[in-house]
Every structure is written in structure tokens, then in C-alpha cells.
């Protein structure tokens, strides 16, 4: 495991040394990418559900408007 140690004096003095594991940072990065991938898939699945005519013709028509609005908000976050 590779580590990067930073001297506390460079961080304003008096602070303890900080040890950063490159492996841990890579793992966090990979987890964030996996979450983003799931959100992108969720967006596509929600669009396909919204395209089903049952939801447009039934009582759920009003509820589906919420998904459209939520998708537009999340699209700015994911992309």
C-alpha cells in the first residue's frame, strides 16, 4: 500500500501528520463512479417507466409529472 505523508507544519503548524493511502483514495473514487453509474441507469429506467401508456392514461398521470421534474433536477447532478 502506498502512502503519502504530509508534514503538519506545512498545514499551518502544530497539526499532526496526515497519512493518505493511495489505495483508499482509489477505492473511494471507484465507489463514487459506481454510484454515478447506478444513478445514470436509474434515470434511463425511470424514463422507460414513464413511457408506459398505463401511467399516462391512469390515475398515476399526475404522479408521473413528479418523476419528470425530479429527472430534470438529477440530470444536472449526474452529468
PASEBA-1860 file (N, C-alpha, C; in nm, 3 decimals):
! residues 79
1> XXXXXXXX> 0.085/-0.117/0.000/0.000/0.000/0.000/0.090/0.124/0.000 ~ 0.065/0.215/-0.089/0.143/0.337/-0.097/0.079/0.444/-0.011 ~ 0.160/0.518/0.059/0.110/0.626/0.143/0.184/0.754/0.111 ~ 0.117/0.865/0.130/0.179/0.995/0.116/0.167/1.062/0.251 ~ 0.277/1.099/0.310/0.275/1.166/0.440/0.298/1.313/0.419 ~ 0.218/1.393/0.487/0.232/1.538/0.478/0.272/1.589/0.616 ~ 0.373/1.672/0.620/0.419/1.729/0.747/0.316/1.829/0.797 ~ 0.282/1.818/0.924/0.183/1.907/0.984/0.223/2.053/0.977
9> XXXXXXXX> 0.353/2.081/0.977/0.398/2.220/0.972/0.356/2.287/0.843 ~ 0.346/2.212/0.736/0.305/2.269/0.608/0.157/2.302/0.604 ~ 0.083/2.248/0.700/-0.061/2.270/0.704/-0.097/2.379/0.804 ~ -0.004/2.464/0.838/-0.035/2.572/0.929/0.033/2.556/1.064 ~ 0.110/2.451/1.080/0.187/2.431/1.201/0.109/2.367/1.314 ~ 0.176/2.285/1.390/0.117/2.226/1.508/0.022/2.110/1.483 ~ -0.013/2.084/1.361/-0.107/1.976/1.331/-0.033/1.843/1.323 ~ -0.107/1.736/1.346/-0.048/1.603/1.335/-0.023/1.571/1.187
17> XXXXXXXX> 0.070/1.478/1.165/0.097/1.434/1.027/-0.027/1.366/0.970 ~ -0.048/1.382/0.841/-0.160/1.320/0.772/-0.104/1.214/0.678 ~ -0.157/1.094/0.689/-0.114/0.986/0.602/-0.230/0.952/0.508 ~ -0.206/0.962/0.378/-0.309/0.936/0.278/-0.274/0.808/0.203 ~ -0.364/0.711/0.207/-0.343/0.586/0.135/-0.396/0.601/-0.007 ~ -0.309/0.582/-0.103/-0.348/0.591/-0.243/-0.454/0.485/-0.275 ~ -0.439/0.367/-0.214/-0.537/0.259/-0.236/-0.675/0.299/-0.186 ~ -0.681/0.365/-0.069/-0.810/0.408/-0.016/-0.874/0.514/-0.103
25> XXXXXXXX> -0.793/0.607/-0.152/-0.845/0.712/-0.240/-0.898/0.648/-0.368 ~ -0.828/0.549/-0.423/-0.874/0.479/-0.543/-1.005/0.406/-0.517 ~ -1.017/0.346/-0.400/-1.140/0.274/-0.365/-1.258/0.371/-0.354 ~ -1.236/0.485/-0.293/-1.341/0.587/-0.282/-1.383/0.634/-0.421 ~ -1.285/0.660/-0.506/-1.312/0.704/-0.644/-1.396/0.599/-0.718 ~ -1.359/0.472/-0.703/-1.433/0.365/-0.771/-1.576/0.355/-0.719 ~ -1.594/0.373/-0.590/-1.729/0.367/-0.532/-1.815/0.483/-0.581 ~ -1.756/0.601/-0.590/-1.830/0.717/-0.642/-1.869/0.694/-0.787
33> XXXXXXXX> -1.778/0.639/-0.866/-1.811/0.608/-1.006/-1.923/0.506/-1.016 ~ -1.924/0.405/-0.929/-2.030/0.305/-0.929/-2.164/0.368/-0.894 ~ -2.165/0.459/-0.799/-2.288/0.529/-0.762/-2.338/0.613/-0.879 ~ -2.248/0.683/-0.946/-2.287/0.764/-1.062/-2.346/0.676/-1.172 ~ -2.286/0.561/-1.194/-2.335/0.467/-1.296/-2.477/0.421/-1.260 ~ -2.500/0.389/-1.134/-2.634/0.347/-1.089/-2.735/0.459/-1.109 ~ -2.697/0.582/-1.080/-2.788/0.695/-1.099/-2.821/0.716/-1.246 ~ -2.723/0.698/-1.333/-2.748/0.710/-1.477/-2.844/0.601/-1.523
41> XXXXXXXX> -2.826/0.479/-1.474/-2.917/0.369/-1.508/-3.056/0.395/-1.454 ~ -3.065/0.449/-1.335/-3.194/0.480/-1.275/-3.269/0.582/-1.360 ~ -3.196/0.680/-1.410/-3.256/0.782/-1.495/-3.315/0.718/-1.621 ~ -3.241/0.626/-1.683/-3.290/0.558/-1.803/-3.412/0.471/-1.771 ~ -3.407/0.399/-1.659/-3.519/0.313/-1.621/-3.644/0.395/-1.589 ~ -3.626/0.507/-1.524/-3.740/0.592/-1.493/-3.803/0.646/-1.620 ~ -3.720/0.682/-1.718/-3.772/0.728/-1.847/-3.853/0.619/-1.915 ~ -3.805/0.494/-1.909/-3.879/0.385/-1.974/-4.010/0.356/-1.901
49> XXXXXXXX> -4.011/0.370/-1.769/-4.136/0.352/-1.694/-4.233/0.464/-1.729 ~ -4.182/0.585/-1.741/-4.268/0.699/-1.773/-4.329/0.685/-1.913 ~ -4.264/0.611/-2.002/-4.313/0.595/-2.138/-4.429/0.495/-2.148 ~ -4.454/0.418/-2.043/-4.563/0.321/-2.046/-4.696/0.395/-2.045 ~ -4.782/0.365/-2.140/-4.910/0.436/-2.156/-5.002/0.419/-2.036 ~ -4.990/0.309/-1.963/-5.074/0.286/-1.846/-5.065/0.404/-1.750 ~ -4.943/0.454/-1.733/-4.923/0.563/-1.639/-4.981/0.695/-1.692 ~ -4.983/0.710/-1.821/-5.038/0.833/-1.879/-5.190/0.831/-1.877
57> XXXXXXXX> -5.250/0.713/-1.895/-5.394/0.702/-1.905/-5.462/0.684/-1.770 ~ -5.389/0.638/-1.670/-5.448/0.608/-1.541/-5.436/0.723/-1.443 ~ -5.467/0.692/-1.320/-5.462/0.794/-1.215/-5.320/0.837/-1.183 ~ -5.224/0.761/-1.225/-5.084/0.793/-1.195/-5.029/0.904/-1.283 ~ -5.109/0.955/-1.375/-5.062/1.059/-1.467/-5.006/1.179/-1.390 ~ -5.075/1.223/-1.288/-5.028/1.337/-1.209/-4.899/1.303/-1.135 ~ -4.892/1.181/-1.082/-4.773/1.139/-1.008/-4.651/1.134/-1.099 ~ -4.669/1.097/-1.223/-4.557/1.085/-1.316/-4.494/1.221/-1.346
65> XXXXXXXX> -4.567/1.329/-1.331/-4.511/1.462/-1.352/-4.398/1.489/-1.252 ~ -4.411/1.433/-1.133/-4.307/1.449/-1.031/-4.178/1.383/-1.077 ~ -4.187/1.264/-1.139/-4.067/1.195/-1.187/-3.997/1.276/-1.296 ~ -4.074/1.336/-1.384/-4.016/1.416/-1.491/-3.939/1.533/-1.432 ~ -3.997/1.599/-1.334/-3.932/1.713/-1.270/-3.807/1.666/-1.194 ~ -3.816/1.555/-1.124/-3.703/1.502/-1.048/-3.590/1.460/-1.142 ~ -3.624/1.401/-1.255/-3.521/1.359/-1.352/-3.445/1.479/-1.405 ~ -3.517/1.586/-1.432/-3.450/1.706/-1.484/-3.355/1.763/-1.380
73> XXXXXXX> -3.393/1.757/-1.251/-3.305/1.806/-1.146/-3.184/1.716/-1.131 ~ -3.206/1.583/-1.134/-3.094/1.489/-1.114/-3.002/1.486/-1.235 ~ -3.053/1.520/-1.353/-2.968/1.518/-1.473/-2.855/1.618/-1.459 ~ -2.880/1.731/-1.396/-2.776/1.829/-1.374/-2.670/1.780/-1.278 ~ -2.710/1.696/-1.184/-2.618/1.641/-1.085/-2.533/1.529/-1.143 ~ -2.595/1.441/-1.218/-2.527/1.321/-1.268/-2.436/1.353/-1.384 ~ -2.476/1.440/-1.470/-2.399/1.465/-1.592/-2.307/1.580/-1.580
END
